[in-house]
Amino acid sequence: METEITLHNNDVIMKAMAETFKDKTLRLFGLNTAKIIGVIPTILPVLEVKENRIDYIFLLEDNTLLHLEFQTTVNLENLKRFLLYDARLINKDNRNVNTAVVYSGRIKIAPDQLKKGSIVYQVINVYMKDYDGDAEYKRLNDKILKHEELDEEDILKLIFLPLMKSKQTEEEMAIRAAELAKEVEGEIKKTFIIGTIIAVTDKFMSEDYKKKLLEVLRMTQIEQWIREEGREEGIKKGREEGIKEGKMETAKAALAKGFSIEDVIEITGLTKEVVRKLKNEMN
């Protein structure tokens, strides 16, 4: 069973990302883009790929899109996935798209171009190996302990701390970053920083570490929001399953009374395949 941190496209996490990055750039990490206006949903219809999970799409001040991916391994197949997604994104929004892939500190080099005949697809690779995560952790920890306010650069480094080069694993650094963020002064700022750390690290964290992270976040505002959203989703899912179950029972009863498959479809709204399967099971 998955933990209650079911994160991707979670409204709470998307809100945290939007508020944390609003009116900022990622030039600190070598991305020379216009300022970020907001985060847009990352689900597109008819995305025919085995792994359709995309990280984050930012709308920028110059009306372009920044597609940001976080990776802890190197896989050329990922470029094919990014290309497919970007093509559909362009088809949907007709905006220029720039894709940046942020690699964790363990990755020294990765392909940034895919060539297939006349198709040339280029991404921007950002390597966190150039940032000393252990040194940054100590600096940020000292600053927070002294009750000094974190500036914009400090906040970005805290968020990306789990991806920096470190003696610790990315998962361990994610826990340490969340623990640091809990000590940040200002409830709203703290909440959005923690939410963004979750967003950045969710993709590579195991279920065990997600549970540990949830323990770290206990009694925080972000933990409360995540649980509340999870409960609402559970209620919605249960309601939908109840409706579907009711339709199935109605279909069975109608078939038992001799109604035709077409009549059962009209009555219940179930597909022909489902109704046929029910009829075969009853015979």
C-alpha positions in Angstrom: 0.0 0.0 0.0 1.4 3.5 -0.9 1.9 6.1 1.8 -0.4 9.0 2.1 2.1 11.2 0.3 0.6 10.5 -3.1 2.2 13.5 -4.7 2.3 14.0 -8.4 -0.3 16.5 -9.5 -1.5 16.7 -5.9 -3.2 20.1 -5.6 -1.3 20.9 -2.4 2.1 20.2 -3.9 1.2 22.1 -7.1 0.2 25.1 -5.0 3.5 24.9 -3.0 5.5 24.8 -6.3 3.6 27.7 -7.7 4.0 29.9 -4.7 7.6 29.0 -4.1 8.8 29.7 -7.6 6.5 32.6 -8.5 8.4 35.6 -9.8 11.7 33.7 -9.5 14.2 32.2 -12.0 16.5 29.2 -11.7 19.6 31.1 -12.9 21.3 30.0 -9.8 21.5 26.6 -11.4 22.5 27.9 -14.9 19.0 28.2 -16.4 18.8 31.6 -18.0 15.1 31.9 -18.4 12.4 34.6 -17.9 10.7 34.8 -14.5 8.3 32.0 -13.5 4.6 33.0 -13.5 3.1 29.7 -12.3 2.9 26.0 -12.6 0.5 24.3 -15.1 -0.9 20.8 -14.9 1.3 18.1 -16.4 -1.2 15.6 -17.7 -2.1 15.6 -21.4 -4.7 13.4 -23.1 -3.8 10.4 -25.2 -0.2 10.3 -24.0 0.8 6.9 -25.4 4.0 6.1 -23.5 4.7 3.4 -20.9 5.9 6.0 -18.4 3.7 9.0 -18.7 4.7 10.7 -15.6 6.2 14.1 -16.2 7.7 16.3 -13.6 6.8 20.0 -13.8 5.9 22.6 -16.4 6.4 26.3 -15.6 4.7 29.1 -17.4 7.3 31.9 -17.9 6.9 35.7 -18.1 7.8 35.6 -21.8 4.9 33.2 -22.5 7.2 30.2 -23.0 7.1 27.0 -21.1 9.9 25.5 -19.0 9.6 21.7 -18.8 11.7 20.6 -15.7 12.7 17.0 -15.0 14.5 15.6 -12.0 16.7 12.5 -12.6 18.9 10.4 -10.4 19.9 8.0 -13.2 20.9 8.3 -16.9 18.7 6.7 -19.4 18.6 7.6 -23.1 15.0 6.4 -23.3 14.0 9.3 -21.1 14.8 11.7 -24.0 12.3 9.9 -26.2 9.7 10.3 -23.5 10.5 14.0 -23.0 10.3 14.6 -26.8 6.9 12.9 -27.0 5.6 15.0 -24.2 6.9 18.2 -25.5 5.5 17.6 -28.9 2.0 17.1 -27.4 2.5 20.1 -25.2 3.3 22.3 -28.3 0.3 20.9 -30.1 -1.9 21.7 -27.2 -0.6 25.2 -26.2 1.4 26.3 -29.3 4.0 27.8 -27.0 7.8 27.5 -27.2 9.0 24.8 -24.8 12.5 24.5 -23.3 13.2 21.3 -21.4 15.8 21.2 -18.6 16.9 17.9 -16.9 18.3 18.3 -13.4 20.6 15.5 -12.5 21.5 14.6 -9.0 25.1 15.0 -7.6 26.0 11.4 -8.5 25.6 12.0 -12.2 28.7 13.5 -14.0 27.5 13.4 -17.6 24.3 12.6 -19.5 23.1 12.9 -23.2 21.5 16.2 -24.0 20.5 15.5 -27.6 18.4 12.9 -29.5 18.8 12.6 -33.2 16.5 10.5 -35.3 16.7 11.3 -39.0 15.5 14.8 -39.5 14.4 15.1 -35.9 16.9 16.8 -33.5 15.7 17.2 -29.9 17.8 19.2 -27.5 17.5 19.6 -23.8 19.5 21.5 -21.2 21.3 19.4 -18.6 21.8 20.8 -15.1 24.3 18.9 -13.0 24.0 19.2 -9.2 27.5 17.6 -8.8 28.9 21.1 -8.8 27.1 21.9 -5.5 28.4 20.6 -2.2 25.2 19.4 -0.4 27.0 18.7 2.9 28.6 22.1 3.0 25.3 23.8 2.0 23.4 21.8 4.7 25.8 23.0 7.4 25.6 26.6 6.2 21.8 26.6 6.0 21.5 24.8 9.4 23.7 27.4 11.0 21.7 30.2 9.5 18.4 28.7 10.6 19.7 28.0 14.2 20.7 31.7 14.4 17.1 32.6 13.4 18.5 34.5 10.4 16.0 35.0 7.5 16.7 32.8 4.4 17.0 34.8 1.2 15.8 33.7 -2.2 19.1 31.9 -3.0 19.0 30.1 0.4 15.5 28.9 -0.2 16.4 27.5 -3.7 19.4 25.7 -2.3 17.4 24.2 0.5 14.8 22.9 -1.9 17.5 21.4 -4.2 19.6 20.1 -1.4 18.6 16.5 -1.9 19.9 16.6 -5.4 23.3 18.1 -4.6 26.5 16.1 -4.3 26.7 14.5 -0.9 28.0 11.6 1.2 24.4 10.9 1.9 21.9 9.4 -0.5 19.3 11.6 -2.2 16.6 10.0 0.0 18.6 10.7 3.2 19.2 14.3 2.1 15.5 14.7 1.4 14.7 13.8 5.0 17.4 16.2 6.3 16.2 19.0 4.0 12.6 18.6 5.3 13.9 18.6 8.9 15.7 21.9 8.2 12.7 23.4 6.5 10.5 22.6 9.6 12.7 25.0 11.5 12.2 27.9 9.0 10.4 30.9 10.6 7.1 31.8 9.1 4.4 29.2 8.8 3.4 29.9 5.2 7.0 30.1 4.0 7.8 26.9 5.8 4.8 25.1 4.4 5.6 26.0 0.8 9.3 25.2 1.1 8.4 21.7 2.5 5.8 21.2 -0.2 8.4 22.0 -2.9 11.0 19.7 -1.4 8.4 16.9 -1.6 7.7 17.8 -5.2 11.4 17.7 -6.2 12.1 14.4 -4.4 8.9 12.4 -4.8 10.0 10.8 -8.1 13.1 9.0 -6.6 12.0 8.3 -3.1 11.1 4.7 -2.1 7.9 4.0 -0.1 10.0 3.5 3.0 11.5 6.9 2.8 8.2 8.5 2.0 6.9 7.0 5.3 9.9 8.5 7.1 9.3 11.8 5.4 5.7 11.8 6.5 6.9 11.2 10.1 9.2 14.2 9.8 6.3 16.3 8.6 3.9 15.2 11.4 2.0 18.1 12.9 3.0 20.5 10.2 0.5 22.4 8.0 1.6 20.6 4.8 1.1 17.2 6.4 -2.4 18.2 7.4 -3.2 19.5 3.9 -1.9 16.3 2.3 -3.9 14.1 4.6 -7.1 16.2 4.1 -6.7 16.0 0.3 -6.0 12.2 0.6 -9.2 11.8 2.6 -11.2 13.8 0.0 -9.8 11.7 -2.8 -10.7 8.5 -0.9 -14.3 9.6 -0.4 -14.6 10.6 -4.1 -13.1 7.2 -5.2 -15.3 5.3 -2.8 -18.4 7.2 -4.2 -17.4 6.4 -7.8 -16.8 2.7 -6.9 -20.1 2.6 -5.2 -21.9 4.0 -8.3 -20.1 1.5 -10.6 -21.0 -1.4 -8.3 -24.6 -0.3 -8.3 -24.6 -0.3 -12.1 -23.1 -3.8 -12.2 -25.8 -5.1 -9.9 -28.6 -3.4 -12.0 -27.1 -5.0 -15.1 -27.0 -8.4 -13.5 -30.6 -8.1 -12.4 -31.7 -6.9 -15.9 -29.9 -9.7 -17.7 -31.4 -12.3 -15.3 -34.9 -11.0 -16.3 -34.1 -11.5 -20.0 -33.3 -7.9 -21.0 -31.1 -7.7 -24.1 -27.5 -6.6 -24.0 -28.4 -3.4 -25.9 -31.2 -2.6 -23.3 -28.8 -3.2 -20.4 -26.3 -0.9 -22.0 -28.9 1.8 -22.4 -30.2 1.4 -18.8 -26.8 1.3 -17.0 -24.4 3.2 -19.3 -21.9 0.3 -19.0 -19.9 -0.7 -22.1 -20.9 -3.6 -24.4 -17.7 -5.5 -23.3 -18.6 -5.2 -19.6 -22.2 -6.3 -20.2 -21.2 -9.2 -22.4 -18.7 -10.4 -19.8 -21.4 -10.2 -17.1 -23.8 -12.2 -19.2 -21.1 -14.9 -19.9 -20.3 -15.2 -16.2 -24.0 -15.7 -15.5 -24.4 -18.5 -18.0 
